Amino acid sequence: MKWLPALLFLLLFVPSVRAETVYRGEQTLWQDTVWQGEVLIDGILTVAPEVRLEIRPGTTVRFTFYDSNGDGIGEHEMFVQGRIVALGSAERPIRFTAAGDNLFPGAWGAVNMMGSDAENLFRHCVVEYGAMGFHSHFGRARIDHSLFRRNLRGLMFQDSTVNLLDCRIEDNFNGLQFRDSTVVLRSCVVTGGNWAVRCVYSTLEMVGCRIENNRVNGVNLRDSTLTARGNLIRGNRSGIYVQGGEAELTGNLVSDNLEHGTLFENAIVMVKKNRIIRNGRAGVRWIDARGELSGNDLSGNLEYAFVNDGRQDARLGSNWWGTADPARIAELIRDRRERDDVGAVIFAPPLTAPPAIEAATGRHSTVSE
């Protein structure tokens, strides 16, 4: 029995090794649950209504690849009908990722909020290799200091209210897509995708964000309401496209986009004190929009500063065109003088110097990896 004290010492003082938590097939969490360490989802996991799932810092949630219909997209995922609270830290982020060597966009499904009444919380999370990394349908979520990368769609919402703060959404096929939703983006970066931010029938507030280097449009809204302040929109094919609905743009830098910096079609807009410069085809393309465009810097666009492609005349306030010479300004405008099927552009006396506009650089998002 001399070995008994040594055995007791080992049991009492040697740290235990936490085993991996595994869910296989279709399973449901019926009671409040805490995850810590390694979690493997080899199937579909549902968090039942009124159940709270807490995920602690440093946890890694992995999804195995399963493709039943041969479309190359993984189907193992989570459905949250209760509430998820995933609060990582800068030093120990929470990771949602693919299992094994299946490290490609679409290797698993999504973290889905489905009819979840409570506000779901994500902080210092990394979501990667999903089909829709984060998906909310009739849900509410607050997401901050998180990274969404290498997903087919970084985030997707419908009939939801979502707030994102200090997030990076990078190298996804598409960044954010949503409809019938209320979304706030503050100090976020969306880069390296096709469509960066794309929505319909929604309300979007975007403050201090960087939307850059996307292959199609930076910000694309249809029949929606946009409030954009202090953002940097650059290096996309087109910068901001508002079709229908309303838009208020103040203090933004829209520059170096391959085609149009901004495009307003059948929309009501207020565009004041922005720098819309160095865009490839035009700073502003206007198609039967209404509203105010004044106090902006429209200089340095490569083909035209302003293009009227609508049937109605466009009436502009005082802007800086890179010159105060009316004849030179007329050369920077394309309207009825070149095409008899579009309206004229009537511009107020120009500003005589560039307006004092605070530089919009988009705040850098601090996200753990």
TORLO-773982 format. One line per 5 residues: for each residue x negated, y negated, z of N, C-alpha, C. Coordinates in steps of 0.2 Angstrom, whole numbers, padded with zeros to 4 digits, m for minus. Layout:
// residues N
X,Y,Z,X,Y,Z,X,Y,Z; ...
// end
This chain:
// residues 369
m0004,0006,0000,0000,0000,0000,m0004,m0006,0000; m0011,m0005,m0001,m0015,m0011,m0001,m0014,m0016,m0006; m0011,m0013,m0012,m0010,m0017,m0018,m0004,m0022,m0017; 0001,m0021,m0012,0007,m0024,m0011,0006,m0032,m0010; 0001,m0034,m0006,0000,m0041,m0005,m0002,m0045,m0012
m0006,m0041,m0016,m0008,m0044,m0022,m0002,m0044,m0027; 0002,m0039,m0027,0008,m0040,m0031,0013,m0045,m0029; 0014,m0046,m0023,0018,m0052,m0020,0015,m0059,m0022; 0008,m0059,m0022,0005,m0065,m0024,0006,m0067,m0032; 0006,m0062,m0036,0007,m0063,m0043,0014,m0065,m0044
0019,m0062,m0041,0026,m0063,m0042,0027,m0070,m0040; 0024,m0072,m0034,0026,m0079,m0031,0022,m0085,m0035; 0016,m0084,m0037,0012,m0089,m0039,0010,m0090,m0046; 0011,m0084,m0050,0009,m0084,m0057,0015,m0087,m0061; 0014,m0092,m0065,0020,m0095,m0068,0023,m0090,m0073
0030,m0090,m0073,0034,m0086,m0077,0033,m0088,m0085; 0034,m0084,m0089,0034,m0085,m0096,0041,m0085,m0099; 0043,m0091,m0101,0050,m0092,m0103,0051,m0088,m0110; 0056,m0083,m0110,0057,m0080,m0116,0061,m0084,m0121; 0060,m0082,m0128,0064,m0086,m0133,0071,m0084,m0132
0076,m0090,m0133,0083,m0089,m0133,0085,m0087,m0140; 0089,m0082,m0141,0091,m0080,m0147,0098,m0079,m0148; 0101,m0082,m0153,0108,m0081,m0155,0109,m0078,m0162; 0112,m0072,m0162,0112,m0068,m0169,0120,m0068,m0171; 0121,m0068,m0177,0128,m0067,m0179,0132,m0074,m0178
0138,m0073,m0177,0143,m0079,m0176,0144,m0079,m0168; 0141,m0084,m0165,0142,m0084,m0157,0145,m0091,m0156; 0148,m0092,m0150,0151,m0098,m0147,0148,m0099,m0140; 0146,m0105,m0138,0145,m0107,m0131,0151,m0109,m0128; 0154,m0106,m0123,0160,m0107,m0120,0159,m0111,m0113
0153,m0112,m0111,0152,m0115,m0105,0145,m0120,m0106; 0145,m0125,m0101,0139,m0130,m0102,0133,m0126,m0102; 0128,m0128,m0106,0122,m0124,m0108,0116,m0129,m0108; 0110,m0126,m0106,0104,m0130,m0106,0099,m0126,m0110; 0096,m0129,m0115,0091,m0126,m0119,0084,m0129,m0117
0079,m0125,m0116,0072,m0128,m0115,0067,m0122,m0118; 0062,m0125,m0121,0058,m0120,m0124,0059,m0118,m0131; 0059,m0112,m0133,0060,m0109,m0140,0067,m0106,m0141; 0071,m0109,m0146,0078,m0106,m0147,0078,m0104,m0154; 0080,m0098,m0156,0081,m0095,m0163,0088,m0094,m0164
0091,m0097,m0170,0098,m0096,m0172,0097,m0092,m0178; 0100,m0086,m0178,0100,m0081,m0183,0107,m0080,m0185; 0110,m0085,m0187,0117,m0085,m0188,0121,m0091,m0188; 0127,m0092,m0185,0131,m0098,m0185,0133,m0098,m0177; 0131,m0104,m0174,0132,m0105,m0167,0137,m0111,m0166
0142,m0110,m0162,0147,m0115,m0161,0147,m0118,m0154; 0147,m0124,m0153,0148,m0127,m0146,0155,m0128,m0145; 0159,m0125,m0141,0166,m0125,m0140,0168,m0132,m0138; 0174,m0134,m0139,0177,m0141,m0137,0176,m0141,m0129; 0174,m0147,m0127,0173,m0149,m0119,0167,m0145,m0116
0163,m0142,m0120,0157,m0139,m0118,0151,m0144,m0120; 0146,m0144,m0115,0141,m0149,m0116,0134,m0145,m0117; 0131,m0146,m0122,0124,m0143,m0123,0119,m0148,m0122; 0115,m0147,m0117,0109,m0151,m0116,0103,m0148,m0119; 0099,m0152,m0123,0092,m0149,m0125,0087,m0154,m0122
0082,m0150,m0119,0077,m0154,m0115,0071,m0155,m0119; 0067,m0160,m0117,0061,m0162,m0121,0056,m0156,m0122; 0053,m0156,m0128,0049,m0151,m0130,0052,m0145,m0133; 0059,m0145,m0133,0062,m0139,m0136,0061,m0138,m0144; 0061,m0132,m0146,0061,m0131,m0154,0066,m0127,m0155
0071,m0129,m0160,0077,m0125,m0162,0075,m0123,m0169; 0075,m0116,m0170,0073,m0114,m0177,0079,m0110,m0180; 0080,m0111,m0186,0086,m0107,m0190,0083,m0103,m0195; 0085,m0096,m0195,0083,m0092,m0200,0086,m0093,m0207; 0083,m0091,m0212,0086,m0092,m0219,0090,m0086,m0220
0096,m0088,m0223,0101,m0083,m0225,0105,m0086,m0231; 0105,m0083,m0237,0108,m0086,m0243,0113,m0080,m0245; 0119,m0081,m0244,0124,m0076,m0246,0126,m0076,m0254; 0126,m0082,m0257,0128,m0083,m0263,0123,m0085,m0268; 0117,m0084,m0266,0111,m0085,m0271,0110,m0092,m0274
0112,m0097,m0270,0111,m0104,m0273,0105,m0107,m0270; 0101,m0103,m0266,0095,m0105,m0263,0095,m0110,m0257; 0101,m0111,m0254,0102,m0115,m0249,0104,m0111,m0243; 0101,m0111,m0237,0102,m0108,m0231,0109,m0109,m0228; 0111,m0105,m0224,0118,m0105,m0222,0118,m0105,m0214
0113,m0103,m0211,0113,m0103,m0203,0113,m0110,m0201; 0117,m0112,m0196,0118,m0118,m0193,0122,m0119,m0187; 0123,m0125,m0184,0126,m0126,m0178,0133,m0130,m0180; 0138,m0129,m0176,0144,m0133,m0176,0145,m0135,m0169; 0146,m0142,m0168,0147,m0145,m0161,0154,m0148,m0161
0158,m0144,m0157,0165,m0147,m0156,0165,m0150,m0149; 0161,m0149,m0145,0160,m0152,m0138,0156,m0158,m0139; 0150,m0157,m0135,0145,m0163,m0135,0138,m0160,m0135; 0134,m0163,m0138,0127,m0162,m0138,0123,m0168,m0136; 0118,m0166,m0131,0114,m0172,m0128,0107,m0169,m0129
0103,m0172,m0134,0096,m0169,m0136,0092,m0175,m0135; 0089,m0176,m0129,0085,m0181,m0127,0078,m0179,m0126; 0074,m0180,m0131,0067,m0178,m0131,0063,m0184,m0128; 0056,m0184,m0129,0052,m0190,m0127,0047,m0191,m0132; 0044,m0197,m0132,0038,m0198,m0137,0033,m0193,m0137
0031,m0190,m0131,0026,m0185,m0130,0029,m0178,m0132; 0035,m0177,m0131,0038,m0170,m0131,0045,m0171,m0135; 0044,m0172,m0142,0050,m0172,m0146,0054,m0166,m0146; 0060,m0166,m0148,0064,m0160,m0149,0064,m0159,m0157; 0063,m0153,m0159,0063,m0151,m0166,0068,m0146,m0168
0072,m0148,m0173,0076,m0144,m0177,0073,m0142,m0184; 0071,m0136,m0185,0067,m0134,m0191,0069,m0127,m0193; 0065,m0125,m0198,0066,m0118,m0201,0062,m0113,m0198; 0064,m0107,m0197,0060,m0102,m0194,0055,m0099,m0200; 0050,m0096,m0197,0045,m0092,m0201,0042,m0097,m0206
0041,m0094,m0212,0038,m0098,m0218,0042,m0101,m0223; 0049,m0101,m0221,0054,m0104,m0225,0054,m0112,m0224; 0048,m0115,m0226,0048,m0122,m0225,0049,m0126,m0232; 0056,m0126,m0233,0058,m0130,m0239,0064,m0133,m0238; 0066,m0139,m0241,0073,m0142,m0240,0078,m0137,m0242
0083,m0137,m0237,0089,m0132,m0238,0087,m0125,m0235; 0082,m0124,m0231,0081,m0118,m0228,0086,m0116,m0223; 0090,m0121,m0220,0095,m0119,m0216,0101,m0124,m0217; 0106,m0124,m0213,0112,m0128,m0215,0111,m0135,m0212; 0114,m0136,m0206,0115,m0143,m0203,0116,m0142,m0195
0115,m0147,m0192,0118,m0148,m0185,0124,m0152,m0186; 0130,m0149,m0186,0136,m0152,m0188,0140,m0154,m0182; 0142,m0161,m0182,0147,m0163,m0177,0154,m0163,m0180; 0158,m0159,m0177,0165,m0157,m0180,0170,m0159,m0176; 0174,m0164,m0176,0179,m0166,m0172,0177,m0167,m0165
0171,m0170,m0164,0168,m0170,m0157,0170,m0177,m0155; 0174,m0178,m0149,0177,m0184,m0147,0171,m0188,m0143; 0167,m0184,m0139,0162,m0187,m0135,0157,m0190,m0139; 0153,m0195,m0137,0147,m0197,m0141,0141,m0193,m0140; 0139,m0190,m0146,0133,m0186,m0146,0127,m0190,m0146
0122,m0188,m0142,0115,m0192,m0141,0109,m0188,m0144; 0105,m0191,m0148,0099,m0188,m0151,0094,m0194,m0150; 0088,m0192,m0146,0083,m0196,m0145,0076,m0193,m0146; 0072,m0196,m0149,0065,m0192,m0151,0066,m0185,m0153; 0070,m0185,m0159,0071,m0178,m0162,0068,m0178,m0169
0066,m0172,m0171,0063,m0171,m0178,0068,m0166,m0181; 0071,m0168,m0187,0075,m0164,m0190,0073,m0163,m0197; 0071,m0156,m0199,0067,m0155,m0205,0070,m0149,m0209; 0069,m0149,m0215,0071,m0143,m0220,0078,m0140,m0220; 0083,m0145,m0218,0090,m0143,m0218,0093,m0145,m0225
0099,m0142,m0226,0103,m0144,m0231,0106,m0151,m0230; 0109,m0152,m0224,0111,m0158,m0222,0108,m0159,m0215; 0103,m0162,m0214,0099,m0161,m0207,0104,m0163,m0201; 0108,m0169,m0202,0113,m0170,m0197,0119,m0172,m0201; 0125,m0169,m0199,0131,m0170,m0202,0137,m0171,m0197
0141,m0176,m0198,0146,m0178,m0193,0152,m0179,m0197; 0158,m0175,m0195,0164,m0175,m0198,0169,m0176,m0192; 0172,m0182,m0192,0177,m0184,m0186,0173,m0184,m0180; 0167,m0187,m0180,0163,m0187,m0174,0160,m0194,m0172; 0156,m0194,m0166,0153,m0200,m0164,0146,m0198,m0162
0141,m0202,m0164,0134,m0201,m0162,0130,m0207,m0162; 0125,m0207,m0157,0120,m0212,m0157,0113,m0208,m0157; 0109,m0211,m0162,0103,m0207,m0164,0097,m0213,m0163; 0092,m0211,m0159,0086,m0216,m0159,0080,m0213,m0159; 0075,m0217,m0162,0068,m0214,m0162,0067,m0207,m0164
0071,m0206,m0170,0071,m0199,m0173,0068,m0199,m0180; 0066,m0193,m0182,0063,m0192,m0189,0067,m0187,m0192; 0070,m0189,m0198,0073,m0184,m0203,0069,m0184,m0209; 0066,m0178,m0211,0062,m0177,m0216,0063,m0171,m0220; 0062,m0171,m0226,0061,m0165,m0231,0068,m0161,m0230
0073,m0164,m0230,0080,m0161,m0230,0083,m0163,m0237; 0088,m0159,m0239,0091,m0161,m0245,0095,m0167,m0244; 0099,m0168,m0239,0102,m0174,m0237,0099,m0175,m0229; 0096,m0181,m0228,0094,m0182,m0221,0100,m0182,m0216; 0105,m0187,m0218,0111,m0187,m0214,0117,m0188,m0218
0123,m0185,m0216,0129,m0186,m0220,0135,m0187,m0215; 0139,m0191,m0216,0145,m0193,m0211,0151,m0193,m0215; 0157,m0192,m0212,0163,m0193,m0215,0168,m0194,m0209; 0172,m0200,m0209,0176,m0201,m0204,0173,m0202,m0197; 0167,m0205,m0197,0163,m0205,m0191,0161,m0212,m0189
0158,m0212,m0183,0155,m0218,m0180,0148,m0216,m0178; 0143,m0219,m0182,0136,m0217,m0180,0132,m0223,m0180; 0127,m0223,m0174,0123,m0229,m0173,0116,m0226,m0174; 0111,m0229,m0178,0104,m0226,m0178,0100,m0232,m0177; 0095,m0231,m0172,0090,m0236,m0170,0083,m0233,m0171
0079,m0237,m0174,0072,m0235,m0174,0071,m0228,m0177; 0074,m0226,m0182,0073,m0219,m0185,0070,m0220,m0192; 0066,m0214,m0193,0063,m0214,m0200,0067,m0208,m0204; 0068,m0210,m0210,0072,m0205,m0214,0068,m0205,m0221; 0064,m0200,m0221,0059,m0200,m0227,0058,m0193,m0230
0057,m0194,m0237,0055,m0188,m0241,0061,m0183,m0241; 0067,m0185,m0240,0073,m0181,m0241,0075,m0182,m0249; 0079,m0177,m0251,0081,m0178,m0258,0086,m0184,m0258; 0090,m0185,m0254,0094,m0191,m0252,0094,m0193,m0245; 0094,m0199,m0243,0093,m0201,m0236,0099,m0201,m0232
0104,m0206,m0233,0110,m0206,m0230,0116,m0206,m0235; 0121,m0202,m0234,0127,m0203,m0238,0133,m0202,m0233; 0138,m0207,m0234,0144,m0207,m0229,0150,m0210,m0233; 0156,m0208,m0230,0162,m0211,m0232,0167,m0212,m0227; 0171,m0217,m0227,0176,m0218,m0222,0173,m0218,m0215
0167,m0221,m0214,0164,m0221,m0208,0161,m0228,m0206; 0160,m0229,m0200,0157,m0235,m0197,0150,m0234,m0195; 0145,m0237,m0198,0138,m0235,m0197,0134,m0241,m0196; 0129,m0241,m0191,0125,m0246,m0189,0117,m0244,m0190; 0113,m0247,m0194,0106,m0245,m0195,0102,m0251,m0192
0098,m0250,m0187,0094,m0255,m0184,0087,m0253,m0184; 0082,m0257,m0187,0075,m0255,m0187,0074,m0248,m0189; 0077,m0246,m0195,0076,m0240,m0198,0072,m0240,m0204; 0069,m0235,m0206,0065,m0234,m0212,0068,m0229,m0216; 0070,m0230,m0223,0072,m0225,m0227,0068,m0225,m0233
0064,m0220,m0235,0059,m0220,m0240,0058,m0213,m0243; 0056,m0213,m0249,0054,m0207,m0252,0059,m0202,m0255; 0065,m0205,m0256,0071,m0200,m0258,0073,m0203,m0265; 0079,m0200,m0267,0082,m0202,m0273,0087,m0208,m0271; 0093,m0207,m0268,0097,m0212,m0266,0095,m0213,m0258
0094,m0219,m0256,0092,m0220,m0249,0098,m0221,m0245; 0102,m0226,m0246,0108,m0227,m0242,0114,m0227,m0247; 0119,m0223,m0246,0124,m0222,m0251,0131,m0221,m0248; 0136,m0225,m0249,0142,m0225,m0245,0148,m0227,m0249; 0154,m0225,m0247,0160,m0227,m0250,0166,m0228,m0244
0170,m0233,m0245,0175,m0234,m0240,0173,m0234,m0233; 0167,m0238,m0232,0164,m0238,m0226,0162,m0245,m0224; 0160,m0246,m0217,0157,m0252,m0215,0150,m0251,m0213; 0145,m0255,m0215,0138,m0254,m0214,0135,m0260,m0211; 0132,m0260,m0206,0128,m0265,m0203,0121,m0263,m0203
0117,m0267,m0206,0110,m0265,m0207,0105,m0271,m0205; 0101,m0270,m0200,0097,m0276,m0197,0090,m0273,m0197; 0085,m0277,m0199,0078,m0276,m0198,0076,m0269,m0201; 0079,m0267,m0206,0077,m0260,m0209,0072,m0261,m0215; 0069,m0256,m0217,0064,m0255,m0223,0067,m0250,m0227
0070,m0252,m0233,0072,m0247,m0238,0067,m0248,m0244; 0063,m0243,m0245,0058,m0244,m0249,0056,m0237,m0253; 0053,m0238,m0259,0050,m0233,m0263,0055,m0227,m0264; 0061,m0228,m0265,0066,m0223,m0267,0067,m0223,m0275; 0068,m0217,m0277,0068,m0216,m0285,0074,m0219,m0288
0080,m0220,m0285,0086,m0222,m0288,0088,m0229,m0284; 0093,m0229,m0281,0095,m0236,m0278,0093,m0236,m0270; 0091,m0242,m0268,0090,m0243,m0261,0096,m0242,m0257; 0101,m0247,m0258,0107,m0247,m0254,0113,m0248,m0259; 0117,m0243,m0259,0123,m0242,m0264,0129,m0242,m0260
0134,m0247,m0261,0140,m0246,m0258,0146,m0247,m0263; 0151,m0243,m0262,0157,m0244,m0266,0163,m0245,m0261; 0167,m0250,m0263,0173,m0252,m0259,0172,m0252,m0251; 0167,m0255,m0249,0164,m0255,m0243,0163,m0262,m0240; 0161,m0263,m0234,0159,m0269,m0231,0152,m0269,m0229
0147,m0273,m0231,0140,m0273,m0229,0138,m0280,m0226; 0135,m0279,m0220,0132,m0285,m0217,0124,m0283,m0217; 0120,m0287,m0220,0113,m0285,m0220,0109,m0291,m0218; 0105,m0291,m0213,0101,m0296,m0210,0094,m0294,m0209; 0089,m0298,m0212,0082,m0297,m0210,0079,m0290,m0213
0082,m0288,m0218,0079,m0281,m0221,0074,m0282,m0226; 0070,m0277,m0227,0065,m0277,m0233,0067,m0271,m0238; 0069,m0273,m0244,0072,m0269,m0249,0067,m0269,m0255; 0062,m0264,m0255,0057,m0265,m0261,0055,m0258,m0264; 0053,m0259,m0270,0050,m0253,m0273,0055,m0248,m0275
0061,m0249,m0275,0066,m0244,m0277,0067,m0245,m0285; 0071,m0241,m0288,0073,m0242,m0295,0078,m0248,m0295; 0083,m0249,m0291,0087,m0255,m0289,0087,m0256,m0282; 0088,m0262,m0280,0088,m0264,m0273,0095,m0263,m0269; 0099,m0267,m0270,0106,m0267,m0267,0111,m0267,m0272
0116,m0263,m0272,0121,m0262,m0277,0128,m0262,m0273; 0132,m0267,m0274,0138,m0268,m0270,0144,m0268,m0276; 0148,m0263,m0276,0153,m0262,m0281,0160,m0262,m0277; 0164,m0268,m0278,0170,m0268,m0274,0168,m0270,m0267; 0173,m0272,m0263,0172,m0273,m0256,0169,m0280,m0255
0165,m0280,m0249,0163,m0287,m0247,0155,m0286,m0245; 0151,m0291,m0245,0145,m0291,m0243,0142,m0297,m0241; 0138,m0297,m0235,0135,m0303,m0232,0128,m0302,m0232; 0124,m0305,m0235,0117,m0304,m0235,0113,m0311,m0233; 0109,m0310,m0228,0106,m0316,m0225,0099,m0314,m0223
0094,m0318,m0225,0087,m0317,m0222,0084,m0311,m0225; 0086,m0308,m0230,0083,m0302,m0233,0077,m0303,m0238; 0072,m0299,m0238,0067,m0299,m0244,0069,m0293,m0248; 0071,m0295,m0255,0072,m0290,m0260,0067,m0291,m0265; 0063,m0286,m0266,0057,m0288,m0270,0054,m0281,m0273
0051,m0282,m0279,0047,m0277,m0283,0051,m0271,m0284; 0058,m0271,m0285,0062,m0266,m0287,0062,m0265,m0295; 0062,m0259,m0298,0060,m0258,m0305,0065,m0262,m0309; 0072,m0261,m0307,0077,m0265,m0312,0080,m0271,m0308; 0086,m0270,m0305,0089,m0276,m0302,0087,m0277,m0295
0086,m0283,m0292,0085,m0283,m0285,0092,m0282,m0282; 0097,m0286,m0284,0104,m0285,m0282,0109,m0285,m0287; 0114,m0281,m0286,0119,m0281,m0291,0126,m0281,m0288; 0130,m0286,m0290,0137,m0287,m0286,0142,m0286,m0292; 0147,m0281,m0291,0152,m0280,m0296,0159,m0280,m0293
0163,m0285,m0295,0170,m0285,m0292,0170,m0285,m0285; 0165,m0289,m0282,0164,m0289,m0274,0165,m0296,m0272; 0167,m0297,m0266,0166,m0304,m0263,0160,m0304,m0259; 0156,m0309,m0260,0149,m0309,m0257,0147,m0316,m0254; 0143,m0316,m0249,0140,m0322,m0247,0132,m0320,m0246
0129,m0323,m0251,0121,m0322,m0251,0118,m0328,m0250; 0115,m0329,m0244,0112,m0335,m0242,0105,m0334,m0239; 0100,m0338,m0240,0093,m0338,m0237,0090,m0331,m0238; 0090,m0328,m0244,0086,m0322,m0245,0081,m0324,m0250; 0076,m0320,m0250,0070,m0320,m0255,0072,m0314,m0260
0074,m0315,m0266,0075,m0310,m0271,0070,m0311,m0276; 0065,m0308,m0276,0059,m0310,m0280,0055,m0304,m0283; 0052,m0305,m0289,0048,m0300,m0292,0051,m0294,m0294; 0058,m0294,m0295,0061,m0288,m0298,0060,m0287,m0305; 0061,m0281,m0308,0059,m0280,m0315,0064,m0283,m0320
0070,m0282,m0319,0075,m0284,m0324,0078,m0291,m0322; 0081,m0291,m0316,0084,m0297,m0314,0084,m0298,m0306; 0084,m0304,m0304,0084,m0304,m0296,0092,m0303,m0294; 0096,m0306,m0298,0104,m0305,m0297,0107,m0303,m0303; 0111,m0297,m0303,0115,m0296,m0309,0123,m0297,m0306
0127,m0300,m0309,0133,m0302,m0307,0139,m0300,m0312; 0143,m0296,m0309,0149,m0294,m0314,0155,m0295,m0310; 0158,m0301,m0312,0165,m0303,m0310,0165,m0303,m0302; 0160,m0305,m0299,0160,m0305,m0292,0162,m0312,m0290; 0164,m0313,m0283,0166,m0320,m0281,0162,m0321,m0275
0161,m0328,m0273,0158,m0330,m0267,0153,m0335,m0268; 0148,m0335,m0263,0143,m0340,m0262,0136,m0337,m0263; 0132,m0340,m0267,0125,m0338,m0268,0121,m0345,m0268; 0118,m0346,m0262,0115,m0352,m0261,0109,m0352,m0256; 0104,m0356,m0257,0099,m0357,m0252,0094,m0351,m0253
0094,m0347,m0258,0090,m0342,m0259,0083,m0343,m0264; 0078,m0339,m0263,0072,m0340,m0267,0073,m0334,m0273; 0074,m0337,m0279,0075,m0332,m0284,0070,m0332,m0289; 0064,m0334,m0287,0058,m0335,m0291,0054,m0329,m0293; 0051,m0329,m0298,0046,m0323,m0300,0049,m0317,m0302
0055,m0316,m0304,0058,m0310,m0307,0056,m0310,m0314; 0055,m0304,m0316,0051,m0303,m0322,0055,m0305,m0329; 0061,m0303,m0329,0065,m0305,m0335,0069,m0311,m0334; 0074,m0310,m0329,0079,m0315,m0328,0079,m0316,m0320; 0081,m0322,m0318,0082,m0323,m0311,0090,m0321,m0310
0094,m0323,m0315,0101,m0321,m0314,0104,m0319,m0320; 0108,m0314,m0320,0112,m0311,m0326,0119,m0311,m0325; 0123,m0314,m0329,0130,m0314,m0328,0133,m0309,m0334; 0135,m0303,m0331,0137,m0298,m0336,0145,m0297,m0335; 0148,m0302,m0332,0156,m0302,m0331,0159,m0306,m0336
0166,m0306,m0336,0169,m0310,m0341,0171,m0317,m0338; 0170,m0317,m0331,0172,m0324,m0328,0165,m0328,m0327; 0166,m0334,m0327,0160,m0339,m0326,0158,m0338,m0318; 0151,m0338,m0318,0148,m0338,m0311,0146,m0345,m0309; 0148,m0347,m0303,0146,m0354,m0300,0142,m0353,m0294
0136,m0355,m0295,0130,m0354,m0290,0129,m0361,m0286; 0127,m0360,m0280,0125,m0366,m0276,0118,m0368,m0278; 0114,m0371,m0273,0108,m0373,m0274,0103,m0368,m0272; 0098,m0366,m0276,0093,m0361,m0275,0087,m0363,m0278; 0081,m0360,m0276,0075,m0361,m0278,0073,m0356,m0284
0072,m0358,m0290,0071,m0354,m0296,0064,m0354,m0298; 0059,m0356,m0294,0052,m0357,m0296,0051,m0363,m0299; 0056,m0367,m0301,0055,m0373,m0304,0061,m0377,m0303; 0061,m0384,m0303,0067,m0388,m0302,0069,m0391,m0309; 0066,m0389,m0315,0068,m0391,m0321,0074,m0388,m0324
0079,m0391,m0325,0085,m0388,m0327,0085,m0384,m0334; 0081,m0386,m0338,0079,m0383,m0345,0076,m0376,m0343; 0071,m0376,m0339,0067,m0370,m0338,0072,m0365,m0334; 0076,m0368,m0329,0080,m0364,m0326,0085,m0360,m0330; 0087,m0364,m0335,0092,m0361,m0340,0089,m0355,m0344
0082,m0355,m0345,0079,m0349,m0348,0078,m0343,m0343; 0079,m0344,m0337,0079,m0339,m0332,0086,m0336,m0331; 0091,m0338,m0335,0098,m0336,m0334,0100,m0332,m0341; 0103,m0327,m0340,0107,m0324,m0346,0114,m0324,m0345; 0118,m0327,m0350,0125,m0328,m0349,0128,m0329,m0356
0133,m0332,m0356,0137,m0333,m0363,0133,m0336,m0368; 0127,m0339,m0367,0123,m0342,m0372,0120,m0336,m0376; 0119,m0330,m0373,0117,m0325,m0377,0122,m0319,m0379; 0127,m0319,m0375,0133,m0314,m0377,0139,m0318,m0376; 0143,m0318,m0381,0149,m0321,m0381,0155,m0318,m0378
0154,m0312,m0375,0159,m0308,m0372,0158,m0308,m0364; 0154,m0313,m0362,0153,m0314,m0354,0154,m0321,m0353; 0154,m0322,m0346,0155,m0329,m0344,0149,m0333,m0344; 0150,m0340,m0342,0144,m0344,m0341,0141,m0344,m0334; 0136,m0347,m0333,0133,m0348,m0326,0132,m0355,m0325
0136,m0358,m0320,0136,m0365,m0319,0132,m0365,m0312; 0126,m0369,m0312,0122,m0369,m0306,0122,m0376,m0303; 0122,m0377,m0297,0121,m0383,m0293,0114,m0386,m0294; 0113,m0392,m0293,0106,m0395,m0293,0101,m0390,m0289; 0096,m0389,m0292,0092,m0384,m0288,0088,m0387,m0282
0086,m0382,m0278,0081,m0384,m0273,0075,m0386,m0276; 0071,m0391,m0273,0065,m0393,m0276,0059,m0390,m0273; 0060,m0386,m0269,0054,m0382,m0266,0057,m0375,m0263; 0052,m0370,m0262,0055,m0364,m0259,0058,m0365,m0252; 0064,m0362,m0251,0067,m0363,m0244,0063,m0360,m0239
0064,m0363,m0233,0061,m0360,m0227,0065,m0354,m0225; 0062,m0348,m0226,0066,m0342,m0225,0061,m0337,m0221; 0063,m0335,m0215,0059,m0331,m0211,0057,m0325,m0214; 0051,m0323,m0214,0049,m0317,m0218,0052,m0311,m0215; 0055,m0307,m0220,0059,m0301,m0218,0054,m0295,m0220
0051,m0292,m0215,0047,m0286,m0216,0049,m0280,m0214; 0055,m0280,m0211,0058,m0273,m0208,0053,m0271,m0202; 0057,m0270,m0196,0053,m0268,m0191,0050,m0261,m0191; 0044,m0260,m0189,0041,m0253,m0190,0045,m0249,m0185; 0047,m0243,m0187,0050,m0238,m0183,0045,m0234,m0180
0045,m0233,m0173,0040,m0229,m0169,0044,m0222,m0168; 0042,m0217,m0171,0045,m0211,m0171,0039,m0206,m0169; 0041,m0201,m0165,0036,m0196,m0163,0037,m0190,m0169; 0032,m0187,m0170,0032,m0181,m0174,0029,m0175,m0170
// end
